[in-house]
Structure formats: C-alpha cells, structure tokens
C-alpha cells in the first residue's frame, strides 16, 4: 500500500490555490455548493434527475437494485443510446449543428452535422443488419481515428449489437485474443491509418488476427490510405463504401433495456488474459451525460476537444457518448501531436477555435519539454476550460498547463476515473471548486469514495492508503465478460462490498483527494514504501527536467533501489553534475530515503500511443532482462535505444 510517509506529506503540501473567478462562476452550469449535500442525502434522486434529461421509450420502475457486487440502474427502463446521441437533436436547431469536426493527420478534414451523422449511422446500421448482425451479437472495431469509428459505434448501439473497440496500436495477437473472447462474427477495420507521416498497416494486422480458426465471418474495411486493395479476401471482406452504398437512410432504433450491454472494452492485465469490461446502457449514458455537462461546464456554442484515442475508455465516454448525448460540437484528430511539427495541437485549437481541451499529463509534460515557443505561435484565446485525464498530474505540469496553454484564465479540471468506472468520479466542478495543482479535488456529487488502510479502516484527513468506492454509481462496470468470478475477485474481494480501485491516494486536511498512481507502482526501499509518483514529481519540480519515470530495481541490501529515467529540457546538457544535483533535489524535496540510486538520461520515454509510460519495460532495461511485449508502444525504437545504452552487456 501507499503509506502516510513524510515523503507524501512533503510532496503534497501544496499552498497554491485557484478559486473560480467571479466571471466563470456567474456563467457556470453549476455554481451552488449545496449540490454535494443534496446528492449525499439522496443519491438515487440526484442521478434520476439526470436520467430524466435523456429520452426514454419507457421510464424505469426503480432507480437502483444493489446486490453487491452486482448493480442494476433504472430497472425496467427502455432507451437507445444512438437515439439519445442523434435522433433527439434532430427535433431542434441542433440538427444543422456540427457534431464532429474531424481532422486527418495529412491535413484533410470534414464536418458532420447531427443530421449528417444520423444519416451515416443509419446507413451503416442497415449495412450491419444485411450482414446478419442482430441484437446481442458482438462486433469488433479496429479502426484509426476516422469518422467511421464513432459512426460504427453508434450503428452498433442503434441495433443493439455490443461493440468491442480495439485500439489501433494493438498487435494482431492482441486483436485475436479480444475477438476470440468476445466471439465477434464481424470485424470493422481500415486499410491503414496515418501516424507521424507513416501508414499503420491495420488491414494486415486484422488479416493476421483471423488466420486459422476464427469466429469472424465478415470484415468491413474503410478505405483510408489506399494501401490494401490487393489484400481483400473475396467472400469475407467488403469495403465500407460498398456496404453502405444502397442502404436506406433511416433505421429504427432498438428499444434496449437499461441493463442491456452497450459495449465491452478490454483492459490489459500484467498477467492473464485481457479483461472484457462490460458497460450497460441506461446507467452508463446517464453517468457520461451528467459528467460531461457539469465537469466541462458544457455550453451550446462550445467547441470541445478531447485528444484521447477512441480505442480507450476516455474516447468512448468523452469523445463519443458524453458529448453527443449533450448535443456538443466535438473535435477528432487522427494523428500525432508532433506531425508535421510540434505545434500541431495548437494549430488545431486555433483553426477550430476550441473552447475546451481535455488531454493527458504525459502530453502536457512533453509539451513543456518542447518549449513555450510552439503554443506561442498560435492564438488560443478561444480556450476557456482545460482538463487532465489518465494519470496523476504533478503540480508543476498543472501550473504550466494553466499558465502557458490557458493563459492563466482557464480552470483546470484534473479528473480521476477508470475504464471500469465508465465516467469521471473525482473531479473539480469548475464553477464551485477551489483548485489545488496536482489534486483531483473532490468526488463528483452522488459518488462516495474513501481511502482505507490495509485493515479496511478509513485513514482520515492527512492519511494515505487505498482508494475505494463505497456506494454504487450509474456508469460502473457490471461484470467482466464471461467471467463473473474474476469480476468479484479483482474488484470486490479486498474489502466486503467495496470497490477496490487499485490506486493509492491521500486525503489532505481539507478533504482533497491526491492520487498517487497504481498501488503496483510502489518501490520498497529498506522497508520504506515509496510511491513512484512521489519521486517523479520531485524530479519534474526541478526546472531542468521535462519528464521522469521511476522504477524499483532489485537490490541485495535494500530490497529495491530507486532508478529514475529522466528527460531533460532541450536547452539543458546531461552531465554527472546534473545527476548529483537531481539526486539531491529529490532528497531535499521528499527525504533522503527517496534519493534515486541511479539516474539515466533518456531522449524519450517509452510510451503507448495513448501517452502512458511503460514502466514495465523500464524495469526490463534496469534489470538487464529481455524486453517484454513492445507492440503497444508509439515508438518501439525508444526502449530499444535505452536497452542498448543502459542495459547489461549480457
């Protein structure tokens, strides 16, 4: 566990506070702090109010049935997610409003109004029906960030076929595992996608995943790059454009039970087969709709950009379902933030006058390293709110984001949630919350969390331990597909009837939550347990450091030694003197026990395409082991270079 050590106290004693400006508070969707107490008194009534803002074919009989660990929300209600994201907006002026503004990496772009999106979704839904897909059938989607991805998801939702989106950076083997587990009869892919000017060979990976025995009968292929016309298998493969060519422009939505499965999304475990996280219809849509509206203070004229890939849950909830259920205008971008240059994100913000930006701390730290000259090239005065997602954000990155990207005027909503939670659970409400850099602040109204010690006791203010959720919430996972015993063992076995998040956290004296990363990311140094996030934040606090990743290496004397991989800013030179300076900086900042034994300089850190640092591979480098699976990395050459530079000779 993450203990309440002096190190945590030192690191998380953050004096800087940022209350909402009076101007922001006046226009905020929610500015009354009493909403927390109202939701605490009657959480079912609180969530039911949001559910009533959606369109139901039949209203529910009961808000919640809770038979731990299994929950049912809006029991007996009937609705359709696609209808709520599309059809209901056609009854108003929103029908001609931009739903998705899409930009491809090469510079091509397209705008889909709500009416356009409705038409394309209906045509593709009819196309799926023509292939024999019916309610309850699973469909695997393996696409780049192109408009056909949300169209395919909404088409599946329309006909009641749960989708399984597989991130386009996954290998053929990973794709095969997910297809076989879900028993998908149809796969949707593309000939390729663009990444840093190169073509990602999606069709080849898709073909490799369905060699031999496979449940897949049909493969629908989007022509994106023109690189796979010779790879189409007669009788199995069909081009997307051919499938939709003569389909009707309308498709009646299935009346789905609130607890019918909407989708499954696989999370990779370090051991064992991937877990198919099951999300259902009514509760999930209510959770994503509510949080999108309040956390991002969403307005009718906002241009909202979540930079995630839809292959991850952030894209599901906060590119597709949450924004579209709210009738928002959402930006989608296909490629890399540094192609053709390091100002690509800022050029998109300027071009489309984005008002809300939601991105990852890893990206923010990378932008810090690249320097302020790149955002300075562009007019970003349209921005009014910033968001952070994916991992804890260190205070210096938070302040840089607020100042350099937001011009010191935009609230930063640092959000905590997971694939399993479905929607944001710990977050500021920007019209209410006084912000502290590095803290996700408080639970969303209607959500009950706590921090417990090993024995299950609440640690209280000032304490550190395990983050848990003590009451059910609408968008929560319902199961692991086909494996309820694993569901119970993974999430509900540590403490009776309490959801174990697997993250370390601390609550400060004012009740603010500070996330410390996965409990697996803890280094045991001479019986002292040190969070990697502690050491990384201390390193990044040094003005010469852009980014850092820490791991524990086996040590005969101390059990584990702290090893840090550090990326320095472009104008800084690596040297032995700098190593000594950084070691001392950590010792001064959080205590001598946290002083790294070794610091390695890295031009880049190994990251997935979603921006998460692969500490597992850094451990392989530090321990001199053979590198594990690198197929999900944005650039496998990064870790190979580190291996050659720092790995053992043998």
C-alpha positions, 0 to 999 in steps of 0.5 A, a space after each residue: 500500500 501507499 503509506 502516510 510517509 513524510 515523503 507524501 506529506 512533503 510532496 503534497 503540501 501544496 499552498 497554491 490555490 485557484 478559486 473560480 473567478 467571479 466571471 466563470 462562476 456567474 456563467 457556470 452550469 453549476 455554481 451552488 455548493 449545496 449540490 454535494 449535500 443534496 446528492 449525499 442525502 439522496 443519491 438515487 434522486 440526484 442521478 434520476 434527475 439526470 436520467 430524466 434529461 435523456 429520452 426514454 421509450 419507457 421510464 424505469 420502475 426503480 432507480 437502483 437494485 444493489 446486490 453487491 457486487 452486482 448493480 442494476 440502474 433504472 430497472 425496467 427502463 427502455 432507451 437507445 443510446 444512438 437515439 439519445 446521441 442523434 435522433 433527439 437533436 434532430 427535433 431542434 436547431 441542433 440538427 444543422 449543428 456540427 457534431 464532429 469536426 474531424 481532422 486527418 493527420 495529412 491535413 484533410 478534414 470534414 464536418 458532420 452535422 447531427 443530421 449528417 451523422 444520423 444519416 451515416 449511422 443509419 446507413 451503416 446500421 442497415 449495412 450491419 443488419 444485411 450482414 446478419 448482425 442482430 441484437 446481442 451479437 458482438 462486433 469488433 472495431 479496429 479502426 484509426 481515428 476516422 469518422 467511421 469509428 464513432 459512426 460504427 459505434 453508434 450503428 452498433 448501439 442503434 441495433 443493439 449489437 455490443 461493440 468491442 473497440 480495439 485500439 489501433 496500436 494493438 498487435 494482431 495477437 492482441 486483436 485475436 485474443 479480444 475477438 476470440 473472447 468476445 466471439 465477434 462474427 464481424 470485424 470493422 477495420 481500415 486499410 491503414 491509418 496515418 501516424 507521424 507521416 507513416 501508414 499503420 498497416 491495420 488491414 494486415 494486422 486484422 488479416 493476421 488476427 483471423 488466420 486459422 480458426 476464427 469466429 469472424 465471418 465478415 470484415 468491413 474495411 474503410 478505405 483510408 490510405 489506399 494501401 490494401 486493395 490487393 489484400 481483400 479476401 473475396 467472400 469475407 471482406 467488403 469495403 465500407 463504401 460498398 456496404 453502405 452504398 444502397 442502404 436506406 437512410 433511416 433505421 429504427 432504433 432498438 428499444 434496449 433495456 437499461 441493463 442491456 450491454 452497450 459495449 465491452 472494452 478490454 483492459 490489459 492485465 500484467 498477467 492473464 488474459 485481457 479483461 472484457 469490461 462490460 458497460 450497460 446502457 441506461 446507467 452508463 449514458 446517464 453517468 457520461 451525460 451528467 459528467 460531461 455537462 457539469 465537469 466541462 461546464 458544457 455550453 451550446 456554442 462550445 467547441 470541445 476537444 478531447 485528444 484521447 484515442 477512441 480505442 480507450 475508455 476516455 474516447 468512448 465516454 468523452 469523445 463519443 457518448 458524453 458529448 453527443 448525448 449533450 448535443 456538443 460540437 466535438 473535435 477528432 484528430 487522427 494523428 500525432 501531436 508532433 506531425 508535421 511539427 510540434 505545434 500541431 495541437 495548437 494549430 488545431 485549437 486555433 483553426 477550430 477555435 476550441 473552447 475546451 481541451 481535455 488531454 493527458 499529463 504525459 502530453 502536457 509534460 512533453 509539451 513543456 519539454 518542447 518549449 513555450 515557443 510552439 503554443 506561442 505561435 498560435 492564438 488560443 484565446 478561444 480556450 476557456 476550460 482545460 482538463 487532465 485525464 489518465 494519470 496523476 498530474 504533478 503540480 508543476 505540469 498543472 501550473 504550466 498547463 494553466 499558465 502557458 496553454 490557458 493563459 492563466 484564465 482557464 480552470 483546470 479540471 484534473 479528473 480521476 476515473 477508470 475504464 471500469 468506472 465508465 465516467 469521471 468520479 473525482 473531479 473539480 466542478 469548475 464553477 464551485 471548486 477551489 483548485 489545488 495543482 496536482 489534486 483531483 479535488 473532490 468526488 463528483 456529487 452522488 459518488 462516495 469514495 474513501 481511502 482505507 488502510 490495509 485493515 479496511 479502516 478509513 485513514 482520515 484527513 492527512 492519511 494515505 492508503 487505498 482508494 475505494 468506492 463505497 456506494 454504487 454509481 450509474 456508469 460502473 462496470 457490471 461484470 467482466 465478460 464471461 467471467 463473473 468470478 474474476 469480476 468479484 475477485 479483482 474488484 470486490 474481494 479486498 474489502 466486503 462490498 467495496 470497490 477496490 480501485 487499485 490506486 493509492 491516494 491521500 486525503 489532505 486536511 481539507 478533504 482533497 483527494 491526491 492520487 498517487 498512481 497504481 498501488 503496483 507502482 510502489 518501490 520498497 526501499 529498506 522497508 520504506 514504501 515509496 510511491 513512484 509518483 512521489 519521486 517523479 514529481 520531485 524530479 519534474 519540480 526541478 526546472 531542468 527536467 521535462 519528464 521522469 519515470 521511476 522504477 524499483 530495481 532489485 537490490 541485495 541490501 535494500 530490497 529495491 533501489 530507486 532508478 529514475 529515467 529522466 528527460 531533460 529540457 532541450 536547452 539543458 546538457 546531461 552531465 554527472 553534475 546534473 545527476 548529483 544535483 537531481 539526486 539531491 533535489 529529490 532528497 531535499 524535496 521528499 527525504 533522503 530515503 527517496 534519493 534515486 540510486 541511479 539516474 539515466 538520461 533518456 531522449 524519450 520515454 517509452 510510451 503507448 500511443 495513448 501517452 502512458 509510460 511503460 514502466 514495465 519495460 523500464 524495469 526490463 532495461 534496469 534489470 538487464 532482462 529481455 524486453 517484454 511485449 513492445 507492440 503497444 508502444 508509439 515508438 518501439 525504437 525508444 526502449 530499444 535505444 535505452 536497452 542498448 545504452 543502459 542495459 547489461 552487456 549480457 
